[in-house]
Amino acid sequence: MKPLKDIVVLDLTRVLAGPYCAMVLADYGCDVVKIEPPGEGDDSRAFGPFVGQESAYFMSLNRNKRSMTLNLKKQEARDLFKEMVKKADVVLENYRPGTMEKFGLGYDELKTVNPQIIYAACSGFGHTGPYAQKPGYDILAQAMGGIMSITGPEGGEPVRVGASIGDIIAGLFTAIGVLMALHHRTVTGEGQKIDVSMLDSQVAILENAIARYFVSGSAPKPLGTRHPSITPFDAFKSKDGSIIVGAGNDRLWEKLCDIIGCPELKADERFKSNSQRTQNFQELYPYLNDAFRAKTTAEWIIDLEAAGIPCGPINPIDKVVADPQVLCREMIVETDHPVAGPVKMAGVPIKMSATPGGVDKPAPTLGQHSAEILRELLGLKPEEIENLRKRQVL
């Protein structure tokens, strides 16, 4: 039994932010009906890399869902969608604000069809404000939301974070919003609209960068891997690569000094407290850099872990997907796609003792479940469904 079993989600989203939200809900039991335009489907079906003709990108974000096609440019399709809304709990969309209203399917219209519907919209800049009509992409959210300005080598140019966190964080916040709205509806019987902006979501995760700005009056800049207020909390070159070390308090710092063979640093007034080490990091780092070059990363990890000092390697992706901890936690799973065959992807990160989530079904082919869904939700007969196809509604 998954925790969100029996929750029906009509998913109109495409590419990443919305599909990521829908995937999280599907992984934990929601019946996610992915509604795609006929012919092409979700734009990301055309994004590489490909396994044969199937997009691995699409398959990694749309597992556990069912797909049906619906041509919302036709009034008959919009009428069908409204009938489906009567049987649904959640509608997800990530169109530019105003698009659903042009279809006659905005929240104000749908809540008259089903007052308990939860309508979740995830867009670049939200449904209000001067930027509402701007198109939104991950790199814009990262750039305009500040995360790029604090990411990159110290003294270098800002860079985009390697994963699409502009989309992914917005997708996660949208999923959280849906869960809160479902709880509110359980208590009150009321549905509501959820409006999540990619830009808002990036601002929300800036944490100490905003705090530092308001305290100091200076905009933070990229620091490489160095932490702005904890020292040492950084990557250091070892004999054969790099090692991450996080000595997050004075007790760990003193242990570190002994392990790296520099006990005299414990008594150095420049480095006695974390704030002093952070203020004087340029004077401290030559000692650390010289010390860490003496051993390999693996040798340092043995020594540091024995002392309880947080540390680790900088793993490339091939090491991540083979890591024994990652594998033990079932964070790499395999699905058997009807066309592409076996496909590996990330697993579910929230482990629940009584109602665990899981990856049970591969991503659907385009329109794979159209007839099944229309029979289940609307009770349509095979000949009625075939007529819809002939009229290019599906």
Sequence and secondary structure as in RCSB ss.txt:
>XXXX:A:sequence
MKPLKDIVVLDLTRVLAGPYCAMVLADYGCDVVKIEPPGEGDDSRAFGPFVGQESAYFMSLNRNKRSMTLNLKKQ
EARDLFKEMVKKADVVLENYRPGTMEKFGLGYDELKTVNPQIIYAACSGFGHTGPYAQKPGYDILAQAMGGIMSI
TGPEGGEPVRVGASIGDIIAGLFTAIGVLMALHHRTVTGEGQKIDVSMLDSQVAILENAIARYFVSGSAPKPLGT
RHPSITPFDAFKSKDGSIIVGAGNDRLWEKLCDIIGCPELKADERFKSNSQRTQNFQELYPYLNDAFRAKTTAEW
IIDLEAAGIPCGPINPIDKVVADPQVLCREMIVETDHPVAGPVKMAGVPIKMSATPGGVDKPAPTLGQHSAEILR
ELLGLKPEEIENLRKRQVL
>XXXX:A:secstr
  TTTT EEEE   SSHHHHHHHHHHHTT EEEEEE TTT SGGGG S EETTEEHHHHHHSTTEEEEE  TTSH
HHHHHHHHHHHH SEEEE S TTHHHHTT SHHHHHHH TT EEEEEESS SSSTTTTS   HHHHHHHTSTGGG
 SSTTS     SS HHHHHHHHHHHHHHHHHHHHHHHH   EEEEEEHHHHHHHT THHHHHHHHHSS     TT
  SSSSSEEEEE SSSEEEEE  SHHHHHHHHHHTT GGGGG GGGSSHHHHHHTHHHHHHHHHHHHTTS HHHH
HHHHHHTT  EE    HHHHTT HHHHHTT EEEEEETTTEEEEEE      SSS     S    TTTTHHHHHH
HHH   HHHHHHHHHTT  
